[in-house]
């Protein structure tokens, strides 16, 4: 059985742009400074259907695992187990993962918010027609 490819958080609308800004200005990644950068909340709303303050106000289910409070490496493993790649191109956790962890977890688990539509990859097609033609050619040569 093959495992479905992981969805990449960095591919959601606006996430990659803010990662670049966080690279240039590390204050973007600081959770205490998010009020200074309204584009973070706008990106969360576009990607997950709810702002960061709204995500914090959601009543969490009793069986909530606290994924948003884990260390970055633990979050990477936890999100990966649920089908999400939360790393950058260099395979390091996203700089702004602390901002996205709670809204992503709420949306992917169906507690609050929503994720953008994601089409399933096409099933690989087999080219059995050409192999039959090759087999027929070999048969005729005998």
KALIN-V378645 format. One line per field, one symbol per residue. ss: DSSP state (h for helix, s for strand, l for the rest). A space follows every 50 residues. Layout:
ss = ???
This chain:
ss = llllllsshhhlllhhhhhhhhhhlhhhhlhhhhhhlhhhhhhhhhhhll lhhhhhhlllllllllhhhllhhhhhhhhhhllsslslllllslllhhhh hhhhhhhhlllllllllllllllllllhhhhhhhhhhhhhhl
